[in-house]
Each structure stands twice: as structure tokens, then as C-alpha cells.
């Protein structure tokens, strides 16, 4: 009887230990959610990075820990103070959208630490400094009155300068850079610069209208010459017939039934394109 009690007690103890061990193992089962990865360390050394597609893993072994790293896109806004080529001071907000390169997560964590708040703080400080430098370089290429009219070029200059630096220093993939409305310290400069842009837009519109008028006039002259010259008219008829034959050869079926070419005097030449061929 005494030995039976010991056996029962042993079995119960094993069951309890098994349940405790299973509970601990279940409590330490982890997985990476979409937009994140899990960095697993073994006694402080990075062992592996788990992506959502890798499924679950456990950190039940002694010395193992996991740290979540967000790889979703983020937007950092940086108000910068710059000057134009002719030393007009202005302020503008620049927004950078980027995300951590998943292929460089290990290097990113080694460089900036396991704490997400510390990583983001250091990342933000460096990013704002880089934006300030590139913005200063880009805006200094243009005069005050030219800045409004060349914002697209300035934006392109900034993103081309930032992209390789963000990739090498912060291990980020740059998605976009947006420039806010430039705010000149001297409001008179801002008003004058806006006027320059308005005048340029008006000039472009007038040039476009003038060009359209020239084209319209030339077209009418060509049409008049064509229909006044019987030989030119015959050439135009042959060109149209050639186009119709090309359309039929290429399988275009929209030309069903007769096609009529009308010219001076209401007389015409009728071409019949057989349906289904």
C-alpha cells in the first residue's frame, strides 16, 4: 500500500510538472504580426529575425528574448529654416515618408538598440538633421522669386540627396518627400514671388492660345489648298483608302457597311468594306 501511494504521488507530480511546463511553453509562444518582425536574442546576441510568414516560435529556453521591430511606413515632419540664393530667409515644413529595410533589421537593432522608443528618438534626430542639410542645399540654388515656380525641382533635389543617406545611415527605404508652403520671413518677398508665378502662368497660357491659333490657321490653309487642287484631292482620297485597307487587314471590324468620301460639290466616292472579313 505504501509503495502504491508513492507511485500515485509520483504520477501526480509528473502531471503537475507537465502542466506547468506546458503552460510556461504556451506563455512563451510568440509570432510576428503584419508590419512587424521579431528579433530573437540568445543571452543578448541576436540569433534570428522572425517575419509573419515564419509562423510561431518560443523563447522558453534560458537566455532567450524577443523584441518587436516596426517596419511599417512612417512620416517624419521637419520644419526647416533655409535661405534662398539671394539670402532671403524662409521657413518650410518638409515631410519624409519611409520604412525600415527588413533586410537590414539586424544591423538596425545593433546600431540603435532594442528599445523602440530609443530607436525612434535617435532616428528622428538624425533624420531631421539630414533634412535640414538637404533643404538648405536645395533652396540655395534658387532666388527668392524663383522658389515658388521651382518647388518641383527643389523637391526632386531634396529626395535625391536624402535617399542614399537614409539608406546608409538609418537603414531606411525612402518612399516620398513632400514640401509645404514656403513662408518667407519678409512678407513682401512672398507676395512678390507669388506675383512672379502668376505672371508666368498667364504668359504660358497666352503662349498656348497663340500656338493653338497658329496651328488652326495653318490647318485651314492646308485644307483650302488641298481642296482647291484636284490632284491633291485625289492623293488624299488614295491615302484614306489605304487607311481603310490597313484597318481591315488588322482585324478592325468597326467599319461595317459603306464608307463614303465626300468632297467639293457634294459628290463622293463610296467604298464598300464587306462585313465579317
C-alpha positions as a Markdown table, in Angstrom:
| # | Residue | x | y | z |
|---|---|---|---|---|
| 1 | Unk | 0.0 | 0.0 | 0.0 |
| 2 | Unk | 2.8 | 2.4 | 0.9 |
| 3 | Unk | 4.6 | 1.8 | -2.4 |
| 4 | Unk | 1.3 | 2.3 | -4.3 |
| 5 | Unk | 0.9 | 5.7 | -2.6 |
| 6 | Unk | 4.4 | 6.7 | -3.7 |
| 7 | Unk | 3.7 | 5.7 | -7.3 |
| 8 | Unk | 0.4 | 7.7 | -7.4 |
| 9 | Unk | 2.1 | 10.7 | -5.8 |
| 10 | Unk | 4.9 | 10.4 | -8.4 |
| 11 | Unk | 2.5 | 10.3 | -11.2 |
| 12 | Unk | 0.5 | 13.2 | -9.9 |
| 13 | Unk | 3.8 | 15.2 | -9.5 |
| 14 | Unk | 4.8 | 14.4 | -13.1 |
| 15 | Unk | 1.4 | 15.5 | -14.4 |
| 16 | Unk | 1.6 | 18.8 | -12.4 |
| 17 | Unk | 5.1 | 19.4 | -13.7 |
| 18 | Unk | 4.0 | 18.6 | -17.3 |
| 19 | Unk | 1.1 | 21.0 | -17.0 |
| 20 | Unk | 3.3 | 23.7 | -15.5 |
| 21 | Unk | 5.9 | 23.2 | -18.2 |
| 22 | Unk | 3.2 | 23.2 | -20.9 |
| 23 | Unk | 1.8 | 26.4 | -19.5 |
| 24 | Unk | 5.1 | 28.1 | -19.5 |
| 25 | Unk | 5.8 | 27.0 | -23.0 |
| 26 | Unk | 2.5 | 28.3 | -24.2 |
| 27 | Unk | 3.0 | 31.6 | -22.4 |
| 28 | Unk | 6.3 | 32.0 | -24.3 |
| 29 | Unk | 5.0 | 31.2 | -27.8 |
| 30 | Unk | 5.2 | 34.3 | -29.9 |
| 31 | Unk | 4.8 | 35.4 | -33.6 |
| 32 | Unk | 5.4 | 38.5 | -35.7 |
| 33 | Unk | 2.3 | 40.4 | -36.7 |
| 34 | Unk | 1.9 | 42.1 | -40.1 |
| 35 | Unk | 4.0 | 45.2 | -40.4 |
| 36 | Unk | 6.5 | 44.0 | -37.7 |
| 37 | Unk | 9.3 | 41.5 | -37.2 |
| 38 | Unk | 10.5 | 39.8 | -34.1 |
| 39 | Unk | 14.2 | 39.9 | -33.2 |
| 40 | Unk | 15.2 | 37.0 | -31.0 |
| 41 | Unk | 18.3 | 37.1 | -28.9 |
| 42 | Unk | 20.2 | 34.4 | -27.0 |
| 43 | Unk | 22.0 | 35.9 | -24.0 |
| 44 | Unk | 22.0 | 39.3 | -25.6 |
| 45 | Unk | 23.3 | 38.3 | -29.0 |
| 46 | Unk | 20.9 | 38.5 | -32.0 |
| 47 | Unk | 20.1 | 35.0 | -33.1 |
| 48 | Unk | 17.3 | 35.4 | -35.7 |
| 49 | Unk | 14.7 | 37.7 | -37.1 |
| 50 | Unk | 11.2 | 36.2 | -37.5 |
| 51 | Unk | 8.8 | 37.6 | -40.1 |
| 52 | Unk | 5.0 | 36.9 | -40.0 |
| 53 | Unk | 5.5 | 34.3 | -42.7 |
| 54 | Unk | 7.8 | 32.3 | -40.4 |
| 55 | Unk | 5.0 | 31.3 | -38.1 |
| 56 | Unk | 5.3 | 30.9 | -34.3 |
| 57 | Unk | 8.4 | 30.5 | -32.2 |
| 58 | Unk | 9.1 | 30.2 | -28.5 |
| 59 | Unk | 11.5 | 31.9 | -26.1 |
| 60 | Unk | 11.1 | 29.4 | -23.3 |
| 61 | Unk | 14.8 | 28.5 | -23.3 |
| 62 | Unk | 17.0 | 30.2 | -20.8 |
| 63 | Unk | 18.6 | 33.4 | -22.1 |
| 64 | Unk | 16.2 | 33.9 | -24.9 |
| 65 | Unk | 14.2 | 37.1 | -25.5 |
| 66 | Unk | 12.4 | 38.7 | -28.4 |
| 67 | Unk | 12.0 | 42.3 | -29.4 |
| 68 | Unk | 9.4 | 43.7 | -31.8 |
| 69 | Unk | 10.6 | 46.0 | -34.6 |
| 70 | Unk | 8.1 | 48.0 | -36.6 |
| 71 | Unk | 8.7 | 48.0 | -40.3 |
| 72 | Unk | 5.6 | 49.9 | -41.4 |
| 73 | Unk | 5.8 | 53.2 | -43.2 |
| 74 | Unk | 6.1 | 56.3 | -41.0 |
| 75 | Unk | 6.1 | 60.0 | -41.8 |
| 76 | Unk | 8.5 | 62.4 | -40.1 |
| 77 | Unk | 7.8 | 66.1 | -40.4 |
| 78 | Unk | 10.6 | 68.6 | -40.0 |
| 79 | Unk | 10.2 | 72.4 | -40.0 |
| 80 | Unk | 13.4 | 73.8 | -41.5 |
| 81 | Unk | 14.9 | 77.3 | -41.8 |
| 82 | Unk | 16.7 | 78.0 | -45.1 |
| 83 | Unk | 17.8 | 80.9 | -47.3 |
| 84 | Unk | 17.5 | 81.5 | -51.0 |
| 85 | Unk | 20.4 | 82.1 | -53.3 |
| 86 | Unk | 19.9 | 85.8 | -52.7 |
| 87 | Unk | 19.8 | 85.4 | -48.9 |
| 88 | Unk | 16.1 | 85.7 | -48.4 |
| 89 | Unk | 15.2 | 83.8 | -45.2 |
| 90 | Unk | 12.2 | 81.4 | -45.2 |
| 91 | Unk | 10.8 | 78.5 | -43.3 |
| 92 | Unk | 9.2 | 75.4 | -44.8 |
| 93 | Unk | 7.9 | 72.1 | -43.5 |
| 94 | Unk | 9.2 | 69.0 | -45.2 |
| 95 | Unk | 7.6 | 65.6 | -44.7 |
| 96 | Unk | 9.6 | 62.4 | -45.3 |
| 97 | Unk | 7.8 | 59.0 | -45.6 |
| 98 | Unk | 9.9 | 55.9 | -45.3 |
| 99 | Unk | 10.2 | 52.5 | -43.7 |
| 100 | Unk | 12.9 | 50.3 | -42.1 |
| 101 | Unk | 14.5 | 48.0 | -44.6 |
| 102 | Unk | 13.5 | 44.5 | -43.5 |
| 103 | Unk | 16.7 | 43.0 | -45.0 |
| 104 | Unk | 18.8 | 45.2 | -42.6 |
| 105 | Unk | 16.8 | 44.8 | -39.3 |
| 106 | Unk | 19.7 | 43.1 | -37.5 |
| 107 | Unk | 22.0 | 45.9 | -38.4 |
| 108 | Unk | 19.4 | 48.5 | -37.5 |
| 109 | Unk | 18.8 | 47.0 | -34.0 |
| 110 | Unk | 22.6 | 46.6 | -33.3 |
| 111 | Unk | 23.1 | 50.2 | -34.3 |
| 112 | Unk | 20.2 | 51.8 | -32.5 |
| 113 | Unk | 19.3 | 49.4 | -29.7 |
| 114 | Unk | 16.5 | 47.1 | -28.6 |
| 115 | Unk | 14.2 | 49.7 | -27.2 |
| 116 | Unk | 11.7 | 51.0 | -29.8 |
| 117 | Unk | 11.3 | 54.4 | -28.1 |
| 118 | Unk | 15.1 | 54.9 | -28.1 |
| 119 | Unk | 15.4 | 53.8 | -31.7 |
| 120 | Unk | 12.7 | 56.2 | -32.9 |
| 121 | Unk | 14.1 | 59.1 | -30.9 |
| 122 | Unk | 17.6 | 58.7 | -32.3 |
| 123 | Unk | 16.2 | 58.0 | -35.8 |
| 124 | Unk | 14.1 | 61.2 | -35.6 |
| 125 | Unk | 17.1 | 63.4 | -34.5 |
| 126 | Unk | 19.3 | 62.1 | -37.3 |
| 127 | Unk | 16.5 | 62.3 | -39.9 |
| 128 | Unk | 15.7 | 66.0 | -39.1 |
| 129 | Unk | 19.4 | 66.9 | -39.3 |
| 130 | Unk | 19.7 | 65.3 | -42.8 |
| 131 | Unk | 16.5 | 67.0 | -44.0 |
| 132 | Unk | 17.8 | 70.4 | -42.8 |
| 133 | Unk | 21.1 | 70.0 | -44.6 |
| 134 | Unk | 19.5 | 68.8 | -47.9 |
| 135 | Unk | 16.8 | 71.5 | -47.8 |
| 136 | Unk | 19.4 | 74.2 | -47.2 |
| 137 | Unk | 21.4 | 73.0 | -50.3 |
| 138 | Unk | 18.3 | 72.7 | -52.5 |
| 139 | Unk | 16.8 | 76.1 | -51.7 |
| 140 | Unk | 20.1 | 77.9 | -52.0 |
| 141 | Unk | 20.1 | 77.1 | -55.7 |
| 142 | Unk | 17.2 | 79.4 | -56.5 |
| 143 | Unk | 16.5 | 83.1 | -56.0 |
| 144 | Unk | 13.6 | 84.2 | -53.7 |
| 145 | Unk | 11.3 | 85.0 | -56.6 |
| 146 | Unk | 12.1 | 81.7 | -58.3 |
| 147 | Unk | 11.3 | 79.4 | -55.4 |
| 148 | Unk | 7.6 | 79.2 | -55.8 |
| 149 | Unk | 7.9 | 78.4 | -59.5 |
| 150 | Unk | 10.6 | 75.7 | -59.0 |
| 151 | Unk | 9.2 | 73.8 | -56.0 |
| 152 | Unk | 9.1 | 70.6 | -58.0 |
| 153 | Unk | 12.8 | 70.9 | -58.8 |
| 154 | Unk | 13.6 | 71.6 | -55.2 |
| 155 | Unk | 11.6 | 68.6 | -54.1 |
| 156 | Unk | 13.4 | 66.4 | -56.5 |
| 157 | Unk | 16.8 | 67.8 | -55.4 |
| 158 | Unk | 16.0 | 67.0 | -51.7 |
| 159 | Unk | 14.7 | 63.5 | -52.3 |
| 160 | Unk | 17.8 | 62.6 | -54.5 |
| 161 | Unk | 20.0 | 63.9 | -51.7 |
| 162 | Unk | 18.2 | 62.1 | -48.9 |
| 163 | Unk | 17.5 | 58.7 | -50.3 |
| 164 | Unk | 21.1 | 57.4 | -50.2 |
| 165 | Unk | 21.8 | 58.9 | -46.8 |
| 166 | Unk | 18.7 | 57.5 | -45.2 |
| 167 | Unk | 19.6 | 54.1 | -46.7 |
| 168 | Unk | 23.2 | 54.1 | -45.4 |
| 169 | Unk | 22.8 | 55.9 | -42.1 |
| 170 | Unk | 19.3 | 55.0 | -40.9 |
| 171 | Unk | 18.8 | 51.8 | -43.0 |
| 172 | Unk | 15.5 | 53.2 | -44.3 |
| 173 | Unk | 13.8 | 52.9 | -47.7 |
| 174 | Unk | 12.5 | 56.4 | -48.8 |
| 175 | Unk | 9.0 | 56.5 | -50.2 |
| 176 | Unk | 8.4 | 60.2 | -50.7 |
| 177 | Unk | 9.3 | 63.7 | -49.7 |
| 178 | Unk | 6.7 | 66.5 | -49.6 |
| 179 | Unk | 7.4 | 70.2 | -49.3 |
| 180 | Unk | 5.0 | 72.5 | -47.6 |
| 181 | Unk | 4.2 | 76.1 | -48.5 |
| 182 | Unk | 7.4 | 78.3 | -48.2 |
| 183 | Unk | 6.9 | 81.0 | -45.6 |
| 184 | Unk | 9.3 | 84.0 | -46.2 |
| 185 | Unk | 10.4 | 86.0 | -43.2 |
| 186 | Unk | 9.7 | 89.1 | -45.2 |
| 187 | Unk | 6.0 | 89.0 | -46.4 |
| 188 | Unk | 6.8 | 91.4 | -49.2 |
| 189 | Unk | 9.0 | 88.8 | -50.8 |
| 190 | Unk | 6.3 | 86.2 | -50.5 |
| 191 | Unk | 3.8 | 88.5 | -52.2 |
| 192 | Unk | 6.2 | 89.4 | -55.0 |
| 193 | Unk | 7.2 | 85.8 | -55.6 |
| 194 | Unk | 3.5 | 84.8 | -55.8 |
| 195 | Unk | 3.1 | 87.6 | -58.4 |
| 196 | Unk | 6.0 | 86.2 | -60.5 |
| 197 | Unk | 4.4 | 82.8 | -60.5 |
| 198 | Unk | 1.0 | 84.2 | -61.5 |
| 199 | Unk | 2.6 | 86.2 | -64.3 |
| 200 | Unk | 4.5 | 83.2 | -65.6 |
| 201 | Unk | 1.3 | 81.1 | -65.6 |
| 202 | Unk | -0.5 | 83.8 | -67.5 |
| 203 | Unk | 2.3 | 84.0 | -70.0 |
| 204 | Unk | 2.3 | 80.2 | -70.6 |
| 205 | Unk | -1.5 | 80.3 | -71.1 |
| 206 | Unk | -1.2 | 83.1 | -73.6 |
| 207 | Unk | 1.6 | 81.3 | -75.5 |
| 208 | Unk | -0.5 | 78.2 | -75.6 |
| 209 | Unk | -3.5 | 80.1 | -77.0 |
| 210 | Unk | -1.3 | 81.8 | -79.6 |
| 211 | Unk | 0.2 | 78.4 | -80.7 |
| 212 | Unk | -3.3 | 76.9 | -80.9 |
| 213 | Unk | -4.4 | 79.8 | -83.1 |
| 214 | Unk | -1.3 | 79.4 | -85.4 |
| 215 | Unk | -2.0 | 75.6 | -85.8 |
| 216 | Unk | -5.7 | 76.3 | -86.5 |
| 217 | Unk | -4.8 | 78.9 | -89.2 |
| 218 | Unk | -2.2 | 76.6 | -90.8 |
| 219 | Unk | -4.7 | 73.7 | -90.8 |
| 220 | Unk | -7.3 | 75.8 | -92.6 |
| 221 | Unk | -4.8 | 77.0 | -95.1 |
| 222 | Unk | -3.7 | 73.4 | -95.9 |
| 223 | Unk | -7.3 | 72.3 | -96.2 |
| 224 | Unk | -8.1 | 75.2 | -98.6 |
| 225 | Unk | -5.0 | 74.4 | -100.7 |
| 226 | Unk | -5.9 | 70.7 | -100.8 |
| 227 | Unk | -9.5 | 71.0 | -101.9 |
| 228 | Unk | -8.6 | 73.8 | -104.5 |
| 229 | Unk | -6.1 | 71.4 | -106.1 |
| 230 | Unk | -7.8 | 68.4 | -107.8 |
| 231 | Unk | -4.5 | 66.4 | -107.8 |
| 232 | Unk | -4.0 | 66.9 | -104.1 |
| 233 | Unk | -7.6 | 65.8 | -103.5 |
| 234 | Unk | -7.1 | 62.6 | -105.4 |
| 235 | Unk | -3.9 | 61.9 | -103.3 |
| 236 | Unk | -6.0 | 62.5 | -100.1 |
| 237 | Unk | -8.6 | 60.0 | -101.4 |
| 238 | Unk | -6.0 | 57.4 | -102.0 |
| 239 | Unk | -4.5 | 57.9 | -98.6 |
| 240 | Unk | -7.9 | 57.4 | -97.0 |
| 241 | Unk | -8.4 | 54.3 | -99.0 |
| 242 | Unk | -5.1 | 53.0 | -97.8 |
| 243 | Unk | -6.0 | 53.6 | -94.2 |
| 244 | Unk | -9.3 | 51.7 | -94.7 |
| 245 | Unk | -7.4 | 48.7 | -96.2 |
| 246 | Unk | -5.0 | 48.8 | -93.2 |
| 247 | Unk | -7.8 | 48.8 | -90.8 |
| 248 | Unk | -9.5 | 45.8 | -92.5 |
| 249 | Unk | -6.1 | 43.9 | -92.6 |
| 250 | Unk | -5.5 | 44.4 | -88.9 |
| 251 | Unk | -8.9 | 43.0 | -88.0 |
| 252 | Unk | -10.7 | 46.1 | -87.0 |
| 253 | Unk | -14.4 | 45.4 | -87.5 |
| 254 | Unk | -15.8 | 48.9 | -86.7 |
| 255 | Unk | -16.0 | 49.8 | -90.4 |
| 256 | Unk | -19.3 | 48.0 | -91.2 |
| 257 | Unk | -21.2 | 48.8 | -94.4 |
| 258 | Unk | -20.3 | 51.5 | -96.9 |
| 259 | Unk | -17.8 | 54.3 | -96.3 |
| 260 | Unk | -18.4 | 57.4 | -98.3 |
| 261 | Unk | -15.7 | 60.1 | -99.0 |
| 262 | Unk | -17.3 | 63.4 | -99.7 |
| 263 | Unk | -15.5 | 66.3 | -101.4 |
| 264 | Unk | -16.4 | 69.5 | -103.2 |
| 265 | Unk | -19.8 | 69.9 | -104.7 |
| 266 | Unk | -21.4 | 67.1 | -102.6 |
| 267 | Unk | -20.2 | 64.4 | -104.9 |
| 268 | Unk | -18.4 | 61.4 | -103.4 |
| 269 | Unk | -16.6 | 58.2 | -103.8 |
| 270 | Unk | -18.2 | 55.2 | -101.9 |
| 271 | Unk | -16.1 | 52.4 | -100.7 |
| 272 | Unk | -17.8 | 49.1 | -99.6 |
| 273 | Unk | -16.0 | 47.1 | -96.8 |
| 274 | Unk | -17.6 | 43.7 | -96.7 |
| 275 | Unk | -18.7 | 42.7 | -93.2 |
| 276 | Unk | -17.0 | 39.8 | -91.4 |
| 277 | Unk | -13.8 | 40.0 | -93.4 |
